[in-house]
Amino acid sequence: MAAPGGGADLPLSSHPGASSIEHGVEMMNAQSTLQTMRIVRLDEVGPPENLKLVEQPVPTPGPGEILIRVALAGMIYGDTEARRGTYFKPTPSPFFPGREVAGEIVAVGPDVTGYQTGDRVLALILAYGCWADYVIAPLKETKAHHGGRIPPSDIVKLEPETGFAEALPYLVNFRLAHMLFHGSSKVPQGATVLVHGGAGGMGSMVIQLAVDHGCTVIATCRGAAEADYCRALGAQHVIDTVSEDYVAATLAACPGGVPYSFNGVGGDAINRDFDVLAPFGEIQAYGYVAAKTPFDSFRLGKSISLKTFSADDYLKTPMFPAATAAMHEWFRTRTLRGVDVILPLDQVVEANRLLDAGRVTGKIALEAAMRVG
């Protein structure tokens, strides 16, 4: 394959808006002979402005690789952590962000079976480089440019009736939420759960799973728009932390304390959750968008459990195929909650600013509709 390299910087757009994704793919189909593409490159960790849109040759898939023409590239909080250099693993330089994509296979390399050009797919690509017009997806374990090993890409074929924007949030956010909710916590039907950051990409998926499981959901959020969003997902109790103390409001809704807290916020909430949990309650600490606050494990008066999270550990367990099977079931049987915010690829800086500021409701993605000419 042609590895990501330097490339010429391209201007970043300041004009908002996004076209129809499926129409964008049709436009790209007419341009399959393009020799160059756009890709987002990070040369130095730091603020969103460090991200550059560069042009480089479209890569050619090697043995055991496929080439995907990108329709949508998903964004998660971990992407901004890698950009800032505060992720749990060092960010290489240069770095080509993006690990989740929806698009169409346009070329397959030697020794590839089970996939062909024209397949519509979701892909989790831990070799990164998805914030681009095209991306290589290795189907076998590969060696990283900066040492270590990269797991094979996780490819999910889509049925014709399932749109890219509908399906993308379920590739990463849904499956991670499913592994936490059903795999790790094994939440019983009808339980009461507290979901922090209920309007976020992960929090919204936990709410959907909990509602589907017959649970009573208490969701925290910030502001009226997020509150409306959480209610639309089915949360019965919504706490706006801008104007309410979530501990008092949670205990008012569930006087005996909640048995489960799904906490992707961190900050003060990681310790204040102690006060809202029932005896032997459980905190799933899977994020820290507010802050990486140490947990005080020596508070007295109550027995609780704290579970931490590493996706790499979960992917090696039966919880991952179970979550994948559940995702396919939802594709077939549920009304899907698709991508909520779509910005063009050349607005990647603005998209990162929105994530940094916590101003994204639901799932955000970049649209990689190709340019004419």
ChimeraX attribute file (.defattr): number of C-alpha atoms within 10 A of each C-alpha:
attribute: neighborCount
match mode: 1-to-1
recipient: residues
	/A:1	15
	/A:2	12
	/A:3	13
	/A:4	18
	/A:5	15
	/A:6	12
	/A:7	16
	/A:8	11
	/A:9	15
	/A:10	14
	/A:11	10
	/A:12	17
	/A:13	13
	/A:14	10
	/A:15	10
	/A:16	11
	/A:17	11
	/A:18	16
	/A:19	12
	/A:20	12
	/A:21	19
	/A:22	15
	/A:23	12
	/A:24	19
	/A:25	20
	/A:26	13
	/A:27	15
	/A:28	21
	/A:29	15
	/A:30	11
	/A:31	14
	/A:32	11
	/A:33	9
	/A:34	14
	/A:35	10
	/A:36	14
	/A:37	18
	/A:38	25
	/A:39	29
	/A:40	24
	/A:41	25
	/A:42	21
	/A:43	16
	/A:44	16
	/A:45	20
	/A:46	16
	/A:47	15
	/A:48	20
	/A:49	12
	/A:50	14
	/A:51	22
	/A:52	22
	/A:53	22
	/A:54	20
	/A:55	20
	/A:56	18
	/A:57	17
	/A:58	23
	/A:59	18
	/A:60	17
	/A:61	21
	/A:62	18
	/A:63	15
	/A:64	18
	/A:65	22
	/A:66	26
	/A:67	24
	/A:68	28
	/A:69	30
	/A:70	29
	/A:71	29
	/A:72	32
	/A:73	28
	/A:74	25
	/A:75	26
	/A:76	21
	/A:77	18
	/A:78	16
	/A:79	17
	/A:80	22
	/A:81	18
	/A:82	20
	/A:83	24
	/A:84	16
	/A:85	17
	/A:86	14
	/A:87	14
	/A:88	10
	/A:89	9
	/A:90	9
	/A:91	21
	/A:92	16
	/A:93	12
	/A:94	14
	/A:95	20
	/A:96	24
	/A:97	24
	/A:98	25
	/A:99	23
	/A:100	27
	/A:101	33
	/A:102	31
	/A:103	29
	/A:104	24
	/A:105	22
	/A:106	19
	/A:107	19
	/A:108	22
	/A:109	17
	/A:110	11
	/A:111	10
	/A:112	16
	/A:113	10
	/A:114	4
	/A:115	15
	/A:116	15
	/A:117	13
	/A:118	14
	/A:119	17
	/A:120	25
	/A:121	22
	/A:122	27
	/A:123	23
	/A:124	21
	/A:125	23
	/A:126	18
	/A:127	24
	/A:128	19
	/A:129	25
	/A:130	32
	/A:131	30
	/A:132	30
	/A:133	27
	/A:134	27
	/A:135	29
	/A:136	28
	/A:137	26
	/A:138	26
	/A:139	19
	/A:140	15
	/A:141	13
	/A:142	15
	/A:143	12
	/A:144	11
	/A:145	11
	/A:146	9
	/A:147	7
	/A:148	8
	/A:149	12
	/A:150	17
	/A:151	16
	/A:152	18
	/A:153	23
	/A:154	16
	/A:155	19
	/A:156	16
	/A:157	15
	/A:158	19
	/A:159	12
	/A:160	9
	/A:161	8
	/A:162	13
	/A:163	16
	/A:164	23
	/A:165	25
	/A:166	15
	/A:167	22
	/A:168	27
	/A:169	29
	/A:170	28
	/A:171	23
	/A:172	21
	/A:173	19
	/A:174	26
	/A:175	23
	/A:176	24
	/A:177	25
	/A:178	27
	/A:179	23
	/A:180	24
	/A:181	22
	/A:182	17
	/A:183	18
	/A:184	15
	/A:185	16
	/A:186	11
	/A:187	18
	/A:188	13
	/A:189	13
	/A:190	14
	/A:191	15
	/A:192	21
	/A:193	27
	/A:194	31
	/A:195	28
	/A:196	26
	/A:197	25
	/A:198	35
	/A:199	28
	/A:200	27
	/A:201	25
	/A:202	29
	/A:203	27
	/A:204	28
	/A:205	27
	/A:206	27
	/A:207	30
	/A:208	21
	/A:209	18
	/A:210	27
	/A:211	19
	/A:212	13
	/A:213	15
	/A:214	13
	/A:215	20
	/A:216	21
	/A:217	27
	/A:218	27
	/A:219	30
	/A:220	30
	/A:221	25
	/A:222	19
	/A:223	13
	/A:224	12
	/A:225	12
	/A:226	23
	/A:227	21
	/A:228	14
	/A:229	19
	/A:230	30
	/A:231	18
	/A:232	10
	/A:233	17
	/A:234	19
	/A:235	26
	/A:236	15
	/A:237	18
	/A:238	26
	/A:239	25
	/A:240	18
	/A:241	17
	/A:242	12
	/A:243	9
	/A:244	12
	/A:245	12
	/A:246	23
	/A:247	18
	/A:248	14
	/A:249	19
	/A:250	24
	/A:251	16
	/A:252	11
	/A:253	17
	/A:254	20
	/A:255	12
	/A:256	13
	/A:257	22
	/A:258	26
	/A:259	20
	/A:260	25
	/A:261	24
	/A:262	28
	/A:263	25
	/A:264	22
	/A:265	23
	/A:266	23
	/A:267	18
	/A:268	14
	/A:269	20
	/A:270	25
	/A:271	17
	/A:272	15
	/A:273	24
	/A:274	26
	/A:275	16
	/A:276	24
	/A:277	27
	/A:278	20
	/A:279	17
	/A:280	12
	/A:281	19
	/A:282	22
	/A:283	23
	/A:284	21
	/A:285	18
	/A:286	20
	/A:287	20
	/A:288	16
	/A:289	19
	/A:290	14
	/A:291	13
	/A:292	13
	/A:293	13
	/A:294	11
	/A:295	16
	/A:296	10
	/A:297	11
	/A:298	6
	/A:299	10
	/A:300	6
	/A:301	8
	/A:302	12
	/A:303	13
	/A:304	16
	/A:305	15
	/A:306	14
	/A:307	13
	/A:308	10
	/A:309	14
	/A:310	9
	/A:311	12
	/A:312	9
	/A:313	9
	/A:314	16
	/A:315	13
	/A:316	10
	/A:317	12
	/A:318	11
	/A:319	19
	/A:320	19
	/A:321	14
	/A:322	15
	/A:323	22
	/A:324	20
	/A:325	13
	/A:326	16
	/A:327	19
	/A:328	17
	/A:329	11
	/A:330	15
	/A:331	18
	/A:332	13
	/A:333	9
	/A:334	11
	/A:335	9
	/A:336	16
	/A:337	18
	/A:338	17
	/A:339	21
	/A:340	15
	/A:341	16
	/A:342	22
	/A:343	20
	/A:344	22
	/A:345	27
	/A:346	26
	/A:347	20
	/A:348	24
	/A:349	20
	/A:350	19
	/A:351	22
	/A:352	23
	/A:353	16
	/A:354	15
	/A:355	20
	/A:356	16
	/A:357	9
	/A:358	15
	/A:359	14
	/A:360	19
	/A:361	22
	/A:362	22
	/A:363	25
	/A:364	26
	/A:365	27
	/A:366	26
	/A:367	30
	/A:368	28
	/A:369	25
	/A:370	24
	/A:371	13
	/A:372	9
	/A:373	5
